[in-house]
């Protein structure tokens, strides 16, 4: 694997010199004097949050939704003041902080992750002036052979782009193939060979299996997929998950005062996960799914009348969320226009990014979807996406998203301390603005794009 990394590095070093991605500063709100909550919804949410650490699985997910629904009615200043008065370690702070983040408001203080970060920091040298504090030896667990190798290759190359773009002292990096013996065996080998930090694995099943080990993780992990409920204290989680698209779409609409939404569900697993997350976030923000239509097949039947009825009924849809594959969206988009949605918000998922067939994608004009900051506006530290794609196959087309994901995985490995303990709560990553929530999950705010004349056009970040 070392020889493989060296060959890849020579290719990557042909690109323009990379500078480390810059970071946006978020100013924390001043601490407010303690005060007892008077809002009844805030009182109920706090009582539920105190029981939250004992919950698992569906009960925990349901509790999260109920708490966020209750907090959605609490005014900004009241929620900020209440959160500021909570003692360190109070389970309510993670929930209040997540709602404040979703509203674009500053946190009264960083999340209570100090003990978890102490595990991750280990014996690393002190942080640089900008928070740069990488491990000393990094083990990367990826499926470099087998069926998932195609997905792993752009993640690997994006990681190495960030790694070789850093001019300061870097950790030794060693790749371990999880397709040869499983993620558990790869982890054990990385630890035996001296890794003090592990990045990966990539597959959801691999992550679940590794984090479910009965013995404690000997070396901390930044998992490249969702860690799930009850993850051990040795892990953080970073993912490009369908749930992220659903949450981002709900936030986009709520910020524009849209409350009733028609959902078009493509019926596959990605659609189901993004729709579930969309509904939960929308309802937590005071909105509702007014209707849901299931779209089946690549050439779905005419649904114009059903969509028109969803818009014209009392409390009908003000917008539509398309949890569809691009072929399905091309078939449905003209029907949406005929149904009267041409002048209403139409929001899709990242699956709408296509390979650049403007003649086919012109029917998608006006539909908005989440995309990577790197593709939309560029990222300090990386050449433009088109420049990299011209020389590196793993950064072309849909693979560019995974390349950006790998680049951000390196940023998180090296700059996690900024997110956890510093006053700067965001990293300007290639996939979006990166923050951390109170449970150690990386929260990603994407950029947005739309179609104009069949071409993908970035929308300026607000």
N, C-alpha and C positions, 0 to 999 in steps of 0.2 A: 504493500500500500504506500510505503514511503516513496518508491520510485514513481508510482502513479501520481502522487502529489507533486513530485518534482517536474514531471512532464507537463502537468496541467499548469504549474506555476510559470513555466517558460512561455506557454501560450498567453497566459494572463498578463505577463510582464511586457508583452508587445503592445498592450493597450496604453493609453495615455496615463501619465503618472497619477496615481490616485491619492487624494488627500482624505483624511478621515471626515466622515459626515459631521456637519455642524449640528448643534443642538439648540432648540428653542427654550427660552427661559420662561418659567411660570412663577409668578410671584405669589407666595402663600398669604392668605388672608390673616390679619392680626388676630391673636387669641381674644375671644370675647369672655367677659366675666361669666362664671357659672350661673345658670338660671334653670329652674325647673320647667319642664315642658308644659305648656298649657293647651296646645293643640291636641284634641282627642285622638286623631289619627297617628300623631307622633307618639303618643303614649302607648297605643296598641302595637304599633310597629316595634317599639323598643321592647315591649314584653315578649313579642315573638322572636326578636333577635337574640334575646338572652337564652332561648331554648335552641337556637339554630345550631350550635356546635355539637349537639347530641343527635342531630338528624342525619339521615343518609338517603341516597337514592332519590326516588320520586318525592318523598316527603321534604327533602331539602330543596329540591327545585321548586316545589309548590310554595314553600316558605319564602324563598327568594322573591318569587313573583308577588306574593301577598305583601311583603314588606315594601317592595318598590311601588306597588299600587298605592299603599297607604302614604308613602312619602311623596308621591307625585302631587298630592294636594297641599303639601306644606310649602309656604312661601320661601323664597331663596334665603332671605336673611334669617328667618326663624330656623331653617335647617342648618345654615352655617353656624349660627350661634350655639345651637344644641350640639352639633358635632364637635365644636371647639371645646365645649365644657366636658365632654366625655373623658374619663380617665384612660390612660394608656392600657391597652389590652382589652378594652370593652368590645364585645363582639358587634355591637351596634355601629361602631365607627366604620367598619368595612362597608356596610350597606349604605350608610349616609354618604360616605365618601364616593361610592360608585354613582349614586344619584347626582351628587354635585358635579362629578366629572362629566356625566351625560349631559348636564345642562351647560357645560363649558365654564363652570365656576371653579375658582381656586380652592384647594384643600386647606383647612386650618393648619394641618401639619401632615407630614408623610404618614403613610399607612404604618401600622404597628408590625413591621416585618424585621425588626432589628435582630431578634434571635435567629430567624431563618437566614438572614444575610450573614450573620457570624459564621454559620455552617458553610456557606458558599465561599466566603472570603478566605477562610482557612489561614494559611501562612503567606498569602500573597504579599509582595512588596507594597509599600504605601501608595495610595492613589496619586496620579498626577494632578496638575492644577485644574484640569478639565474633567476629572473623575476617571481617567483611564486607569484601570486596574485589572489586567487580564490574569488568568491563572498562569502557572509555570509550565505545566504540561497538559495539553488538551487532547482528550480522546473523543473522536467523533464516530458515532454509531450510525451508519447508513446502509441500506440494502444496495451495495455496489454491484451485485450480480442478481440474476433472476428477474422475476416479473416487475419488480418495483425499481429496477436499476435506471430505467428511463426517467422516472421522476426524481431519483436521487442525484443524477448527474448535474442538472442545473443547480440544485441546492448546494452540492459540493463546490461547483465552480463559483457561485456567488459568494460562498463563504471564503474561498481562497482569494477572490478579488478584494474583499475587505481586509483579509489577513495581510496580503502582500502590499496593500495600499498604506498600511501603518508603518511609519518610519522608526518608531520607537521600539524598545525591546519587545519581542513577541514570544509567546509560549512555543515550545516544541509542539507540533501538531501531528497526530497519528490517526489514520482512518482504519476503522474496523468494519468488516462486512457482516452485517446482521443476517444476510441470507445464508451464510455458512455457519450453521449451528445455533442460530437464534440470537435475540438481543441480550438475553441473560448471559450466555457464554461470551459474547463480545464485550459486555460490561465487565465481567470478571477478568478477562484478559487485559482490558485497558487498565483496570485497577492494579493487577499484578505487575504490569509494566511501568507503573509509576504515575499514571494520570492523577492529577489532583482535581480535575473537573471533567465532566462528561457532557457532551452535547449530543442529543438524540435519545432514543431512536426516533424514526420518522413515522412508521405505521401506527395507526391507532391501537391495533391489537398488541403490537410490540410494546408500546408505552404502557398499556394496561397491565401486561404481564410483568414488565420490569418493576413497575411501582407497586405491584401486589406482592412482591417478594416478602416472605415472612420475616426474614432478617432485615435489619436496617441497612439502608444504602451506605456503603462504606465511604463513597465519594459522592458529593452532591451532583445533581443532574439538572440540566435545562432541557426538558423534553420538547421535541418538535411536533407535538400533537397534544390534544387535551389530556390533562393528567387525571381528570375525573374526581369524584368525591373522595374525601378521606386520603388524599395523597400524602405520603410521608413527609416529614419535615426536611428532607434532603432534596426537594424538587421544586423547580419553577416550571412554567409551561408557556410555550409560544406556539401558535398554530395559525394556519390558513384554513379556517373551518367554514362550512356553509352557515353555521350559526352567526359568524361575524357579518356576513352579507345581510342576514335578516335584521340583526340589531342595527347595522348602519342604515339600512333602508327605513326602519321605523324612526330612528333619530332624525333622519333627513326630513321626513314628512312631518313629524311633530314640531320640528323647528320652524316649519312653514304653516303651522296652525291647522294641519290636516288631521282630522279625527276619525272619519269614516272611510274605510278603504276596502275596495274589491281585491281579492287575492286570486290569482290564477296559478294553480298548483300543478306542476309538471308531473307529479306522481312518483318520481324516483326518490332515492334516499337523500340525495342532495337537496331536492325540493322540499321534502318533508322536514328536514332539519332546519333549513332556512325559514320555512313557513312557521314552524313552531317557535323559533326564536323571535321572528317578526311579531307574531301575535302577542307573545309574552311582553316584549318591550313596548309595543303599541298600547296594550291594555294598561301596563304599568304607568304609561304617560298620559292616561286618560282617554285614549282612543279605542276604536273597536274595529274588528273585521266585520263589515256589514254583510258581505257575501263571499263565498268561496266556490270557485268553479274548477273542476279537475280537467286538465287538458291531457288527452291521451294520444300517443303516437306522434310521429313526425309531421303528419298531415291531418290535423284534427278537423273535426266537423265544424260547420258554421255555428258559432256561438254568439253571433251579433245580437240577436233578440234578448238572450239571457243577460248579456252585458248591458244592453240598453235598459232593461228592467232594473238591474242593480243600481243604475245611476238615477233613474227617474222616480223610484219609490221614495216614500217619506223617509228622511234620514238616510238617503241613498249615498252611494260612494262618491267621495270628493276626489279620489285618486285610485290608481291601480298598482298593485305590486305583482310583478311578473317573475315568479319562481320557475323559469322555463329555460330549457336548452335553446341555443341560438336558432336551430332549425324550427322549433316550435314557435319561438317568438316571431320569426319571419312570417309564419303562416297566420298567426293571431293578430299581428300589428295592424293590418288593413281592417280587420273586423273591429278592433278598438276604435279606429278612426270613424268607421261607419256608425258605431254605437254612440258616438258623441264625446269620446274621451280625448280627442285631438288637442283640446285646449286645457286639459287637466293633467296634473302630474302623473307620469308613467315611469315607474321605477323598477329596474331589473336587478339581477344579481351579476356577479363577475363572470358568470357563464355566457353572458352576451358578448364578451370580447371574442371577436372572430379573427380569421386569418387575413382580412383585408380585401374581401370581395365586395367592392363598393356597389357593383351592379345588383348584388343580392341584398346588401344591407341597407339600401336606400329606404326600404319600407320601415326600417327601425328609426328613421329620423325623429328626433325629439325625445326618444327614450333615454333616461339617465341611468347610469350604472356605476358601481364602485370600481375603482382601478387603483393602480400603484402610483405613489408620488413620483417615482423614478420615470415612469412613462408619461405622466401628466405634466410635470413641471421640472423634472430633473432633480438630482440630489447632489449636494456638495460632496465631492469625494469619488464620484463615479462619472465617467463620460456619459453622454446622452445614450439612452437606450438604443437608438438607431445606430449609433457608432459602434457600440459593443456588439450588437447583433450582426453587423457586417463582417466581423472577424471571428465570432464565437457562436457556433450552432446552438449551444445550450442556452443562449440568451435571445433566441428568436421565437416569435409567435407566442403561443400560450406558455412556452417554457420560460419566458421572461419573468413571469410572475414567481416561479420557483427560484429563479436566479436571484431576484430581489429578496425573496424570503431567506435564502442562504446568506446573502449580504447582511441582512438585519440580524440573523442568528449570531454572526460574528460581533456586530455592534453590541448586542445584549451580553455576550460572553465577556466583552472587554469593558463595558460601561454600565453594568447592572447596578453598581453602587450608586450611581447618579439617580436612578429611578427609585431605589429603595430608601436611601438615607439622605440624599442631598436636597437642596432647595430647588434644583432644576428637575422638574417632574416629567419632562418629555425628551425623547430622542427623535430627531428628524430622520426617520429611516427610509429605505427605498420602498417599502410596502405601505407606509403611512406614518402618522405620528404615533409613537409608541409610548405607552404608559403602563403602569402596573396597578393591579387592584389589590384589595386587602387579603386575597387568598393566594397571591403569587402568580396569577395569570397575567400574561401580557395582553393589554387592551390596545387594539389597533384602530385608529381613525383613518379611513382611506381617503384618497382624493376621488374626484368624480369626473366622469366623462359622458358625452352624449354622441349621437350620430347626426352628422350634417352632410347631406348628399351622399350618404352611405359611408362616409369616412368618420373615424373616431376622432372627436375633438375634445380636448380637456376643458373642464369648467374650472375657472379660477377658484382656488380655495378662499373661503370666507374667513 
